Amino acid sequence: MQKYTATTGSIQVMVVPEYRPEQSTPDRGQHVWTYHVEIQNDSADNIQLQARFWRIVDAQGRIQEVHGHGVVGERPLIGAGNCFKYTSGCPLDSESGFMSGYYEMELDDGTIFEVTIPTFSLDIPDNGKILN
C-alpha cells in the first residue's frame, strides 16, 4: 500500500489509502476506499484537532468539499511527542480520484493553526495509477 506524508512544522500526517472491493459495486459505478491516518505530534506542545477540511476529486473532475468538527466523532487531544490514529472512508462514483485537505489544530493557549493533509490517490490496485 502506498504511504503519503506531509509535515507542517513539527506535526506529521501520514495517510495510507486502501480500496475496499467487498464494499464496492463496480457494475453500478460505486467504489469505496478507506484511509488510515496517523497524526504525529513532534512538537513540545499539546494540540487538539478541532476541525477537518477535505477536497475530494473523482476521475471526472467532480469536486466534493467536506468540512466538519473533529474526526470520526472525536476532537482528539494529541500530547507532545504522541500520535493519534484513525480510519475513515470515502465512496466515489468513479474508479479513481484523490483527496487533500487540512486539519485545524488548537494549542493550549487557544492559538488555531492549519496542518496539511497530504494529497493521496484513490486508485483501484489492479488498474494501476490513473490520476496521481
HUDA-V954861 format. One record per pair of residues at least 6 apart in sequence whose ideal C-beta (glycine too) atoms are under 7 Angstrom apart, sorted by the first residue. I is the first residue (numbers start at 1). J is the second residue. D is the distance in Angstrom with one decimal. If there is no record, write none. Layout:
{{I:J:D} {I:J:D}}
This chain:
{{1:16:5.1} {1:18:6.0} {2:121:6.9} {3:14:6.1} {3:16:5.3} {4:15:4.8} {4:118:4.1} {4:120:4.1} {5:12:6.1} {5:13:6.8} {5:14:4.7} {5:118:5.7} {6:13:5.3} {6:116:4.5} {6:117:6.5} {6:118:3.8} {8:115:4.5} {8:116:5.0} {9:43:6.6} {10:42:4.4} {10:43:3.7} {11:39:6.7} {11:41:5.8} {11:43:6.6} {11:47:7.0} {11:115:4.8} {12:40:4.4} {12:42:6.7} {13:37:6.7} {13:39:5.4} {13:115:6.3} {13:116:6.9} {13:117:5.3} {13:118:6.3} {14:38:4.6} {15:35:5.4} {15:37:5.4} {15:117:6.7} {15:118:5.9} {15:120:4.9} {16:35:6.9} {16:36:4.6} {17:33:5.3} {17:35:4.6} {17:120:5.4} {17:121:6.8} {17:122:5.7} {18:33:6.4} {18:34:5.1} {18:36:7.0} {19:33:5.5} {19:124:5.3} {19:125:5.8} {20:32:4.5} {20:33:6.2} {20:34:5.8} {23:32:4.1} {24:30:6.0} {24:31:4.7} {24:32:4.9} {29:93:5.4} {30:91:6.3} {30:93:6.4} {31:91:7.0} {31:92:5.0} {31:95:6.0} {31:124:6.9} {32:89:6.2} {32:91:5.0} {33:89:6.6} {33:90:5.1} {33:122:4.8} {34:87:5.6} {34:88:6.9} {34:89:4.7} {35:88:6.1} {35:90:6.7} {35:120:7.0} {36:87:5.0} {37:85:6.7} {37:86:5.5} {38:83:5.6} {38:85:4.8} {39:78:6.1} {39:83:6.1} {39:84:4.9} {40:83:4.5} {41:47:5.6} {41:78:4.4} {41:79:6.8} {41:80:6.2} {41:81:6.7} {41:82:5.7} {41:83:6.7} {42:81:6.8} {43:80:6.0} {44:80:5.3} {45:80:5.8} {45:107:5.4} {45:108:6.5} {46:77:6.1} {46:78:7.0} {46:79:5.2} {46:80:5.9} {46:108:5.5} {47:78:5.2} {47:105:4.5} {47:106:6.8} {47:107:6.2} {48:75:6.0} {48:77:4.8} {48:105:6.7} {48:106:4.9} {49:70:6.2} {49:71:6.2} {49:75:5.9} {49:76:5.3} {49:78:6.9} {49:103:5.4} {49:105:5.9} {50:69:6.9} {50:75:6.0} {50:104:4.8} {50:105:6.7} {50:106:5.1} {51:67:7.0} {51:68:6.6} {51:69:5.5} {51:104:4.1} {52:68:5.7} {52:71:5.6} {52:101:6.5} {52:103:5.5} {53:67:5.4} {53:101:4.8} {53:102:5.5} {54:65:6.9} {54:66:4.2} {54:99:5.8} {54:101:4.2} {55:63:6.5} {55:65:5.6} {55:99:7.0} {55:100:5.2} {55:101:5.7} {56:64:4.5} {56:66:6.9} {56:90:6.3} {56:97:6.4} {56:99:5.1} {57:63:5.3} {57:97:5.5} {57:98:5.6} {58:92:5.0} {58:93:6.3} {58:94:4.2} {58:97:4.1} {59:94:3.8} {59:95:6.1} {59:96:4.8} {59:97:5.9} {59:130:6.4} {59:131:6.4} {60:94:5.7} {69:75:6.7} {71:86:5.6} {71:88:6.9} {72:86:4.9} {72:88:5.8} {76:84:4.6} {78:84:4.8} {90:99:6.5} {90:122:6.5} {92:122:6.2} {95:124:5.4} {95:127:6.1} {95:130:6.9} {96:122:6.0} {96:123:4.7} {96:124:6.8} {96:130:4.0} {96:131:5.1} {97:122:4.6} {97:131:6.5} {98:119:5.8} {98:120:6.4} {98:121:5.2} {98:122:6.1} {98:131:5.5} {98:132:5.2} {99:120:5.9} {99:122:6.6} {100:117:6.3} {100:119:4.0} {101:117:4.4} {102:114:4.6} {102:115:6.1} {102:116:5.4} {102:117:5.7} {103:115:4.6} {103:117:6.6} {104:112:5.8} {104:114:6.1} {105:113:5.6} {105:115:5.4} {106:112:5.4} {121:129:6.5} {121:131:6.1} {121:132:3.6} {123:129:5.6} {123:130:5.5}}
